Amino acid sequence: QVIDYDTALTESPHPLPLKEFRDKISFRDVSFAYDQHKILDRISFDIPKGHIVAVVGETGSGKTTIANLIARFYDCDSGSITIDGKEVRNINVADLRNMIGIVNQDAILFNDTIADNIAYGMPGATREQIIEAAKQANAHNFIVDGRHPDGYDTFAGEKGFRLSGGEKQRISIARVFLKNPPIVILDEATSALDSVTETKIQASFDRLCEGRTSIIIAHRLSTIRNADRIAVIDREQILEQGSHQELMALHGEYAALVTAQQQIES
């Protein structure tokens, strides 16, 4: 019964193409609930092309839900999510997913070579393209410096168990560089790493976000201070929006989160 359950999202009978991203992603009065538990209640905001927008809040506040709705892993219960004015439910799913690259908290690797793991989702990529993507992600050195004897042909192991957490995350970043999508989602991508490894990987994230529209789901607030806009979400609503400086000046929810995190880290 479980195996036969249809979990696929229904695609529009006449899906709209989406071959490039020109303007903005828009949420308008979007509501969403898991079963009977409401997560988002009529939220509205825009993500302009080329901007870095960070979403912060307590665990369970709906941060990851926003990313999942953009990529259409779920459909909202009411309201609309549009890309360049096109409702995501009406866009060809393959076109939509080709526009987006995602780096999650837990890197998903397969028991295949490092090269093939980087090229996952980009069939036909040449070795030169794979190496260039690895260099952009600051992954090339650890792949070839001898700690992995077969270099790019080293098998990562089931779920990448032969690699460290930081190495797995840089392979995930290299995947996105190789795909080269206009929209990038970083979903708490450094929260499972220690602070030293996070600092090393942050440079890769900064490079990845250059020239792209970036949605950063953040746990460590120190990583998103340079975002063009930060949205604080809690109690099913967006409570505050603005730059780091603007939100700190409000002395509201964001300032309280930053202060609390600084106290914990000190």
GUFIKOL-59451 format. One record per residue (C-alpha): residue in one letter; x, y, z. Coordinates in nm, 2 decimals, padded with zeros to 4 digits, always signed. Each point is the difference from the previous one (the first is absolute). Last residue first. Layout:
N
+----+--------+--------+--------+
! aa !     c1 !     c2 !     c3 !
+----+--------+--------+--------+
!  A !      X !      Y !      Z !
...
+----+--------+--------+--------+
This chain:
266
+----+--------+--------+--------+
! aa !     c1 !     c2 !     c3 !
+----+--------+--------+--------+
!  S ! +03.15 ! +03.32 ! +02.34 !
!  E ! -00.20 ! -00.21 ! -00.25 !
!  I ! -00.31 ! -00.02 ! +00.23 !
!  Q ! +00.01 ! +00.38 ! +00.07 !
!  Q ! +00.04 ! +00.08 ! -00.37 !
!  Q ! -00.30 ! -00.22 ! -00.08 !
!  A ! -00.22 ! +00.17 ! +00.25 !
!  T ! +00.10 ! +00.35 ! -00.12 !
!  V ! -00.07 ! -00.10 ! -00.37 !
!  L ! -00.34 ! -00.15 ! +00.09 !
!  A ! -00.10 ! +00.31 ! +00.20 !
!  A ! +00.11 ! +00.24 ! -00.28 !
!  Y ! -00.21 ! -00.21 ! -00.24 !
!  E ! -00.31 ! +00.01 ! +00.22 !
!  G ! +00.01 ! +00.38 ! +00.06 !
!  H ! +00.26 ! +00.25 ! +00.09 !
!  L ! -00.10 ! +00.19 ! -00.32 !
!  A ! +00.36 ! +00.12 ! -00.06 !
!  M ! +00.11 ! -00.36 ! -00.02 !
!  L ! -00.25 ! -00.05 ! -00.28 !
!  E ! +00.12 ! +00.30 ! -00.20 !
!  Q ! +00.36 ! -00.10 ! +00.03 !
!  H ! -00.06 ! -00.36 ! -00.10 !
!  S ! -00.20 ! +00.11 ! -00.30 !
!  G ! -00.38 ! +00.00 ! +00.01 !
!  Q ! -00.31 ! -00.21 ! +00.08 !
!  E ! -00.18 ! -00.07 ! +00.33 !
!  L ! -00.28 ! -00.22 ! +00.13 !
!  I ! -00.06 ! -00.22 ! -00.30 !
!  Q ! -00.28 ! -00.21 ! +00.13 !
!  E ! -00.09 ! -00.36 ! +00.10 !
!  R ! +00.09 ! +00.06 ! +00.36 !
!  D ! +00.36 ! +00.09 ! -00.10 !
!  I ! +00.19 ! +00.12 ! -00.31 !
!  V ! +00.27 ! +00.26 ! -00.01 !
!  A ! +00.08 ! +00.11 ! -00.36 !
!  I ! +00.35 ! +00.13 ! -00.07 !
!  R ! +00.06 ! +00.21 ! -00.31 !
!  D ! +00.31 ! +00.08 ! -00.21 !
!  A ! +00.19 ! -00.26 ! +00.19 !
!  N ! +00.34 ! +00.12 ! +00.14 !
!  R ! -00.08 ! -00.11 ! +00.36 !
!  I ! -00.09 ! -00.35 ! -00.11 !
!  T ! +00.27 ! -00.23 ! +00.13 !
!  S ! +00.01 ! +00.16 ! +00.35 !
!  L ! -00.36 ! -00.11 ! +00.05 !
!  R ! +00.08 ! -00.37 ! +00.04 !
!  H ! -00.32 ! -00.17 ! -00.08 !
!  A ! -00.07 ! +00.14 ! -00.34 !
!  I ! -00.22 ! -00.09 ! -00.29 !
!  I ! +00.17 ! +00.19 ! -00.28 !
!  I ! -00.19 ! +00.08 ! -00.31 !
!  S ! +00.24 ! +00.11 ! -00.28 !
!  T ! -00.07 ! +00.17 ! -00.34 !
!  R ! +00.34 ! -00.04 ! -00.17 !
!  G ! +00.27 ! +00.23 ! -00.11 !
!  E ! +00.23 ! -00.10 ! +00.29 !
!  C ! -00.18 ! -00.25 ! +00.22 !
!  L ! +00.24 ! -00.28 ! -00.07 !
!  R ! +00.30 ! +00.21 ! +00.07 !
!  D ! -00.14 ! +00.09 ! +00.35 !
!  F ! -00.09 ! -00.36 ! +00.05 !
!  S ! +00.36 ! -00.11 ! -00.08 !
!  A ! +00.14 ! +00.26 ! +00.24 !
!  Q ! -00.23 ! -00.13 ! +00.27 !
!  I ! +00.15 ! -00.34 ! -00.03 !
!  K ! +00.32 ! +00.08 ! +00.19 !
!  T ! -00.19 ! +00.19 ! +00.27 !
!  E ! -00.25 ! -00.29 ! +00.04 !
!  T ! +00.29 ! -00.24 ! +00.04 !
!  V ! +00.14 ! +00.20 ! +00.29 !
!  S ! -00.35 ! +00.05 ! +00.16 !
!  D ! -00.09 ! -00.37 ! +00.00 !
!  L ! -00.24 ! -00.12 ! -00.26 !
!  A ! -00.36 ! -00.12 ! +00.02 !
!  S ! -00.14 ! +00.35 ! -00.03 !
!  T ! +00.20 ! +00.08 ! -00.31 !
!  A ! -00.26 ! -00.06 ! -00.27 !
!  E ! -00.30 ! +00.12 ! +00.20 !
!  D ! -00.19 ! -00.02 ! -00.34 !
!  L ! +00.21 ! +00.19 ! -00.26 !
!  I ! -00.23 ! +00.05 ! -00.30 !
!  V ! +00.15 ! +00.13 ! -00.32 !
!  I ! -00.19 ! +00.15 ! -00.30 !
!  P ! +00.18 ! +00.07 ! -00.34 !
!  P ! +00.12 ! -00.36 ! -00.03 !
!  N ! +00.36 ! -00.08 ! -00.08 !
!  K ! -00.03 ! -00.38 ! +00.00 !
!  L ! +00.37 ! -00.04 ! +00.05 !
!  F ! +00.01 ! +00.27 ! +00.27 !
!  V ! -00.30 ! -00.18 ! +00.17 !
!  R ! +00.18 ! -00.34 ! +00.00 !
!  A ! +00.32 ! +00.17 ! +00.13 !
!  I ! -00.21 ! +00.12 ! +00.30 !
!  S ! -00.11 ! -00.35 ! +00.08 !
!  I ! +00.37 ! -00.12 ! -00.03 !
!  R ! +00.09 ! +00.28 ! +00.24 !
!  Q ! -00.26 ! -00.14 ! +00.25 !
!  K ! +00.14 ! -00.35 ! -00.02 !
!  E ! +00.35 ! +00.13 ! +00.07 !
!  G ! -00.11 ! +00.20 ! +00.30 !
!  G ! -00.18 ! -00.29 ! +00.15 !
!  S ! +00.30 ! -00.23 ! -00.05 !
!  L ! +00.01 ! -00.25 ! -00.28 !
!  R ! +00.00 ! -00.38 ! +00.00 !
!  F ! -00.35 ! -00.01 ! +00.13 !
!  G ! -00.13 ! +00.17 ! -00.32 !
!  K ! -00.36 ! -00.12 ! +00.05 !
!  E ! +00.12 ! -00.35 ! -00.10 !
!  G ! +00.37 ! +00.03 ! -00.10 !
!  A ! +00.17 ! +00.30 ! -00.17 !
!  F ! +00.17 ! -00.22 ! -00.25 !
!  T ! +00.33 ! +00.17 ! -00.11 !
!  D ! +00.02 ! +00.06 ! -00.37 !
!  Y ! +00.04 ! +00.38 ! +00.05 !
!  G ! +00.32 ! -00.07 ! +00.19 !
!  D ! +00.08 ! -00.37 ! +00.02 !
!  P ! +00.21 ! +00.03 ! +00.32 !
!  H ! -00.24 ! +00.22 ! +00.20 !
!  R ! +00.22 ! +00.17 ! +00.25 !
!  G ! +00.25 ! +00.05 ! -00.28 !
!  D ! -00.04 ! +00.37 ! -00.08 !
!  V ! -00.24 ! -00.06 ! -00.30 !
!  I ! -00.35 ! +00.01 ! +00.15 !
!  F ! +00.10 ! +00.22 ! +00.29 !
!  N ! +00.13 ! +00.26 ! -00.24 !
!  H ! -00.28 ! -00.01 ! -00.25 !
!  A ! -00.28 ! +00.07 ! +00.26 !
!  N ! +00.02 ! +00.38 ! +00.03 !
!  A ! -00.34 ! +00.02 ! -00.17 !
!  Q ! +00.13 ! +00.19 ! -00.30 !
!  K ! +00.28 ! -00.26 ! -00.03 !
!  A ! -00.26 ! -00.28 ! +00.01 !
!  A ! -00.20 ! +00.17 ! -00.28 !
!  E ! +00.32 ! +00.02 ! -00.21 !
!  I ! +00.08 ! -00.36 ! +00.07 !
!  I ! -00.35 ! -00.11 ! -00.11 !
!  Q ! +00.02 ! +00.21 ! -00.32 !
!  E ! +00.34 ! -00.15 ! -00.09 !
!  R ! -00.13 ! -00.35 ! +00.07 !
!  T ! -00.28 ! +00.06 ! -00.25 !
!  A ! -00.37 ! +00.03 ! +00.10 !
!  G ! -00.21 ! -00.24 ! -00.20 !
!  P ! -00.27 ! -00.03 ! +00.26 !
!  M ! -00.04 ! +00.30 ! +00.23 !
!  G ! -00.23 ! -00.11 ! +00.28 !
!  Y ! +00.28 ! -00.19 ! +00.17 !
!  A ! +00.33 ! +00.14 ! -00.14 !
!  I ! +00.14 ! +00.07 ! +00.34 !
!  N ! -00.09 ! -00.35 ! +00.12 !
!  D ! +00.14 ! -00.14 ! -00.32 !
!  A ! +00.34 ! +00.17 ! +00.06 !
!  I ! +00.01 ! -00.11 ! +00.36 !
!  T ! -00.06 ! -00.36 ! -00.11 !
!  D ! -00.31 ! -00.19 ! +00.09 !
!  N ! -00.17 ! -00.12 ! +00.32 !
!  F ! -00.23 ! +00.30 ! -00.01 !
!  L ! +00.01 ! +00.34 ! +00.17 !
!  I ! -00.28 ! +00.20 ! +00.16 !
!  A ! +00.15 ! +00.29 ! +00.19 !
!  D ! -00.19 ! +00.06 ! +00.33 !
!  Q ! -00.07 ! +00.36 ! +00.06 !
!  N ! -00.11 ! +00.05 ! -00.35 !
!  V ! +00.16 ! +00.17 ! -00.31 !
!  I ! -00.27 ! +00.06 ! -00.26 !
!  G ! +00.03 ! +00.11 ! -00.37 !
!  I ! -00.30 ! +00.14 ! -00.17 !
!  M ! -00.09 ! +00.10 ! -00.36 !
!  N ! +00.01 ! -00.36 ! -00.12 !
!  R ! -00.26 ! -00.09 ! +00.26 !
!  L ! -00.25 ! +00.25 ! -00.16 !
!  D ! +00.07 ! -00.12 ! -00.35 !
!  A ! -00.05 ! -00.37 ! +00.10 !
!  V ! -00.32 ! +00.10 ! +00.19 !
!  N ! -00.15 ! +00.18 ! -00.31 !
!  I ! -00.15 ! +00.31 ! +00.16 !
!  N ! -00.37 ! +00.02 ! +00.09 !
!  R ! +00.04 ! -00.09 ! +00.37 !
!  V ! +00.28 ! +00.26 ! +00.02 !
!  E ! -00.24 ! +00.28 ! -00.10 !
!  K ! +00.17 ! +00.20 ! -00.27 !
!  G ! +00.05 ! +00.37 ! +00.07 !
!  D ! +00.38 ! -00.01 ! -00.04 !
!  I ! +00.00 ! -00.29 ! +00.25 !
!  T ! -00.33 ! -00.01 ! +00.20 !
!  I ! -00.12 ! -00.14 ! +00.33 !
!  S ! -00.37 ! +00.04 ! +00.06 !
!  G ! -00.25 ! +00.00 ! +00.28 !
!  S ! -00.16 ! -00.31 ! +00.16 !
!  D ! +00.11 ! -00.35 ! +00.10 !
!  C ! +00.35 ! +00.04 ! -00.13 !
!  D ! +00.14 ! -00.28 ! -00.22 !
!  Y ! +00.28 ! -00.22 ! +00.12 !
!  F ! +00.33 ! -00.11 ! -00.15 !
!  R ! -00.07 ! +00.30 ! -00.22 !
!  A ! +00.35 ! +00.14 ! +00.00 !
!  I ! -00.14 ! +00.33 ! +00.14 !
!  L ! -00.22 ! -00.19 ! +00.24 !
!  N ! +00.29 ! -00.20 ! +00.13 !
!  A ! +00.20 ! +00.31 ! +00.07 !
!  I ! -00.29 ! +00.16 ! +00.19 !
!  T ! -00.05 ! -00.32 ! +00.20 !
!  T ! +00.36 ! +00.01 ! +00.10 !
!  K ! -00.06 ! +00.32 ! +00.20 !
!  G ! -00.33 ! -00.10 ! +00.14 !
!  S ! +00.03 ! +00.08 ! +00.37 !
!  G ! +00.09 ! -00.36 ! +00.10 !
!  T ! +00.34 ! +00.10 ! +00.15 !
!  E ! +00.00 ! +00.37 ! +00.08 !
!  G ! +00.04 ! +00.26 ! -00.26 !
!  V ! +00.20 ! +00.12 ! -00.30 !
!  V ! -00.05 ! +00.04 ! -00.37 !
!  A ! +00.28 ! +00.16 ! -00.20 !
!  V ! -00.05 ! +00.18 ! -00.33 !
!  I ! +00.30 ! +00.05 ! -00.23 !
!  H ! -00.10 ! +00.21 ! -00.30 !
!  G ! +00.08 ! -00.07 ! -00.37 !
!  K ! -00.36 ! -00.02 ! -00.11 !
!  P ! -00.24 ! +00.15 ! +00.25 !
!  I ! -00.14 ! -00.22 ! +00.28 !
!  D ! -00.34 ! +00.14 ! +00.09 !
!  F ! -00.22 ! -00.04 ! +00.31 !
!  S ! -00.34 ! -00.10 ! +00.12 !
!  I ! -00.11 ! -00.24 ! +00.27 !
!  R ! -00.36 ! -00.11 ! +00.04 !
!  D ! +00.04 ! -00.24 ! +00.29 !
!  L ! +00.30 ! -00.24 ! -00.01 !
!  I ! +00.05 ! -00.31 ! +00.21 !
!  K ! -00.35 ! -00.11 ! +00.08 !
!  H ! -00.02 ! -00.34 ! +00.17 !
!  Q ! -00.31 ! -00.18 ! -00.13 !
!  D ! +00.18 ! -00.23 ! -00.24 !
!  Y ! +00.32 ! +00.20 ! -00.07 !
!  A ! -00.14 ! +00.35 ! -00.07 !
!  F ! +00.07 ! +00.27 ! -00.25 !
!  S ! -00.12 ! +00.35 ! -00.06 !
!  V ! +00.14 ! +00.24 ! -00.27 !
!  D ! -00.16 ! +00.35 ! -00.01 !
!  R ! +00.22 ! +00.09 ! -00.30 !
!  F ! +00.35 ! -00.14 ! -00.03 !
!  S ! +00.20 ! +00.15 ! -00.29 !
!  I ! +00.32 ! -00.12 ! -00.17 !
!  K ! +00.16 ! +00.27 ! -00.21 !
!  D ! +00.10 ! +00.14 ! -00.34 !
!  R ! +00.18 ! -00.19 ! -00.28 !
!  F ! +00.03 ! -00.37 ! +00.06 !
!  E ! +00.06 ! -00.20 ! -00.32 !
!  K ! -00.15 ! -00.30 ! -00.18 !
!  L ! -00.33 ! -00.03 ! +00.18 !
!  P ! -00.26 ! -00.17 ! -00.21 !
!  L ! -00.37 ! +00.00 ! +00.10 !
!  P ! -00.17 ! -00.33 ! +00.07 !
!  H ! -00.31 ! -00.10 ! -00.19 !
!  P ! -00.15 ! -00.29 ! +00.19 !
!  S ! +00.15 ! +00.16 ! +00.32 !
!  E ! +00.21 ! -00.24 ! +00.19 !
!  T ! -00.14 ! -00.19 ! +00.30 !
!  L ! +00.24 ! -00.05 ! +00.28 !
!  A ! +00.12 ! -00.35 ! +00.03 !
!  T ! -00.07 ! -00.19 ! +00.33 !
!  D ! -00.22 ! -00.27 ! -00.14 !
!  Y ! -00.04 ! -00.27 ! +00.26 !
!  D ! +00.07 ! -00.34 ! -00.15 !
!  I ! +00.31 ! -00.06 ! +00.22 !
!  V ! -00.20 ! +00.09 ! +00.31 !
!  Q ! -00.28 ! -00.24 ! -00.08 !
+----+--------+--------+--------+
